[in-house]
Each structure stands twice: as structure tokens, then as C-alpha cells.
């Protein structure tokens, strides 16, 4: 389920880029979340009877993080390339341990810190222009990584005690309400939509939103946080593959090096602690 989610999310960067040729970022957001909320309601409407106050407020928190994460990602995609957007978004895996430390005072081990430093170097190589500045799209993509890090952190926390489907329904309803309010506030309701734009919205709603998030939220109950983070982080790789394959995006050597460093940072932060713990337990047993 997590691998399918990563592949679908990777393709979503390309589809969103296509959708933005016909719609504004906020219209794309409203379309994908409203359709996703309706689809989930039709499939799992019977779960509404079992909603508790806990499910509602936790789902609302997840929906708010989800909305702001996608706003930053979608708007950022207007000012940067899909592959860079994908890799910068993947930095959320490195940010999660920092959130755990700041909120729950969980110690950050040296490998997580080392991974964070590598990630910063990778971000610099991937994002900085010749003038040594980061453009608006890259900055928004990094902001999106922070929002998604909070979403991942609290999803992993909430799903341990609540029904994952119920949380996802409330999460989507919250995100769709925020999206619609934003579009109405801007007075930006579309009067007509090109078929390419409509197909893109349908793909994002059905695959990148409904299926991907249902799979991700369910999978958190059957996989450790480390394994889930490693598998989900591959969305950046798939995002680059789809961008090069379908949008004929040109990658420079510096961008490839930056992307490799970000992937190394993610693997360093997530695999090393688990490996060392197993090694330590083995030695103690001996």
C-alpha cells in the first residue's frame, strides 16, 4: 500500500503541473478535495454513525495540515519544476524527528542530525540558482515539507487509537471546506473547464488523494514508522522519473547531485538508528 502511494504521489507532481495550465492552484485544490470527500462519503458513509468528538477534532487537525501542505506545494509548483518540487517535499521525513523533539522532547540522535545537515546541502545544490538564491517555488516547496511533516507525525500518532478511514473522511471534508472557502473568498469560481483540466482533477481526486491517503493511513497500522517513511520518501524519485519521462524535464548534474544527497539524508536518518539498535540488541544477547 505504501509503495503504491509513493508511485501515485510521484505521478501527481506531473498531473498537477498539467492541471495548473488550465486552473489556478486553489481551484485545483478545491476540485480534488471536494471530489475525494464525496467519493469517500459514498464508499464509507456508514462510518459517520460511529464518529466521536475525538475523531472529528483529530481529523480536522490532519485536514488543516493537509490543506496548507498542498497549497504550498501546488502554488510552489507554479514557480519551480515538478522534480525539484518532489525532492524538496520529501525533506519532510527529516523534519519529523525535529517535530518530535520540539513537541515531545524526544532526543534527536546523531544520525538524524547528520541526515539533516546532508539534506540542507542537498537542498542548496538542488534549489540554489547561479546567484546563490532560492526561488519562490523552492521556498514554498520547503514550507510544504514542514506542513506534510506535521501531517505524517500526527497521522502516525492518531491512527493508533482511531479508525483510519474515519480520520481520512474528516480530514478530506476539512480540506475541501477550506479549499472552497478560499475559492469563494477570491471570487475565482470557474465557469468552464477544459477537458484536460477536468481529467487532471479526476486523477488527482481519485488516485493521488482518495486511494493514496486511504492506503497511507491504513498502512500506518501495519508498518513501523521507519519502514513507512523510507517507502513514502521514494515519491521524490518517482516524481523525477515521471517528470523526465512525460514532461521532458532537463536535469543538470548539480540538481542530480542535490537529489542524491537528499535521498542519502533520508536513508541516513531512517535506516541507521534501526540498524544500530538491532546490532546493539544482538551484542547484548551474546
Residue pairs with C-beta under 8 A, 6 or more apart in sequence:
1 215
1 216
1 218
1 219
2 215
2 216
2 219
2 223
2 227
2 228
2 231
2 232
3 231
3 234
4 211
4 212
4 215
5 211
5 212
5 213
5 215
5 216
5 219
5 232
5 235
6 231
6 232
6 233
6 234
6 235
6 238
7 235
7 238
8 207
8 208
8 211
8 212
9 208
9 212
9 232
9 235
9 238
9 239
10 86
10 234
10 235
10 236
10 237
10 238
10 239
10 240
10 241
10 242
11 207
11 208
11 238
11 239
11 242
12 204
12 207
12 208
12 212
12 239
13 77
13 82
13 83
13 85
13 86
13 239
13 242
13 243
14 82
14 239
14 242
14 243
14 246
14 247
15 200
15 203
15 204
15 208
16 28
16 73
16 74
16 77
16 82
16 200
16 204
17 77
17 82
17 243
17 247
18 196
18 200
19 28
19 197
19 200
19 201
19 204
20 28
20 74
20 77
20 78
21 196
21 197
22 193
22 194
22 196
22 197
22 200
23 31
23 190
23 193
23 197
23 201
24 188
25 71
25 74
25 75
25 77
25 78
26 71
26 179
26 182
26 183
26 186
26 188
27 183
27 188
27 190
28 74
28 200
28 201
28 204
29 67
29 70
29 71
29 74
29 175
29 179
29 182
30 176
30 179
30 180
30 182
30 183
31 201
31 204
31 205
32 201
32 204
32 205
32 208
32 209
33 67
33 172
33 175
33 176
33 179
33 205
33 209
34 176
34 179
34 180
34 205
35 201
35 202
35 205
35 206
35 209
36 172
36 176
36 205
36 206
36 209
36 210
36 213
37 169
37 172
37 173
37 175
37 176
39 205
39 206
39 210
40 165
40 168
40 169
40 172
40 210
40 214
41 48
41 169
44 165
44 166
44 169
47 163
47 165
47 166
47 169
48 169
50 163
50 166
51 166
51 170
54 161
54 162
55 162
55 163
55 166
55 167
55 170
56 170
58 154
58 158
58 162
58 167
58 170
59 166
59 167
59 168
59 169
59 170
59 171
59 173
59 174
60 170
60 171
60 174
61 154
61 158
62 151
62 154
62 155
62 158
62 167
62 170
62 171
62 174
63 170
63 171
63 172
63 173
63 174
63 175
63 178
64 174
64 175
64 178
65 147
65 148
65 150
65 151
65 154
66 147
66 151
66 171
66 174
66 175
67 174
67 175
67 178
67 179
68 147
69 144
69 147
69 148
69 151
70 144
70 175
71 144
72 140
72 141
72 143
72 144
72 147
73 85
73 89
73 140
73 141
73 144
73 148
75 140
76 85
76 136
76 137
76 138
76 139
76 140
76 141
76 143
76 144
77 85
77 137
77 141
78 137
79 135
79 136
79 137
79 138
79 140
80 88
80 127
80 135
80 137
80 138
80 140
80 141
81 243
81 249
82 239
82 242
82 243
82 247
82 249
83 239
83 240
83 243
83 244
83 249
83 251
83 255
83 259
84 126
84 127
84 137
84 138
84 141
84 255
85 137
85 141
85 239
86 235
86 236
86 238
86 239
86 240
86 243
87 122
87 126
87 236
87 239
87 240
87 258
87 259
87 262
88 123
88 126
88 127
88 138
88 141
88 142
88 144
88 145
88 262
89 141
89 144
89 145
89 148
89 235
89 236
90 145
90 233
90 235
90 236
90 262
90 263
90 266
91 119
91 123
91 142
91 145
91 262
91 265
92 145
92 146
92 148
92 149
92 152
93 149
93 152
93 229
93 232
93 233
93 266
93 269
93 270
94 112
94 115
94 116
94 119
94 265
94 266
94 269
95 145
95 146
95 149
96 149
96 152
96 153
96 229
97 106
97 108
97 112
97 269
98 108
98 116
98 149
99 149
99 150
99 153
100 106
100 153
101 107
101 108
109 273
111 268
111 269
111 272
111 273
111 276
112 269
112 273
114 268
114 269
115 264
115 265
115 266
115 267
115 268
115 269
115 270
115 272
116 265
116 269
117 265
118 261
118 262
118 264
118 265
118 268
119 261
119 262
119 265
119 266
121 258
121 261
122 257
122 258
122 259
122 260
122 261
122 262
122 264
122 265
123 138
123 142
123 258
123 262
124 258
125 254
125 255
125 257
125 258
125 261
126 138
126 254
126 255
126 258
126 259
126 262
127 134
127 135
127 138
127 258
128 134
129 135
152 229
152 232
155 167
155 216
155 217
155 220
156 220
156 225
156 228
158 167
159 167
159 217
159 220
159 221
160 221
164 214
164 217
164 218
164 220
164 221
165 214
165 217
165 218
167 217
168 213
168 214
168 217
171 213
172 209
172 210
172 213
183 189
193 201
216 228
216 232
219 228
220 228
223 231
226 270
226 271
226 273
226 274
229 266
229 270
230 266
230 267
230 270
230 271
233 263
233 266
233 270
236 259
236 262
236 263
237 263
240 251
240 259
243 249
244 251
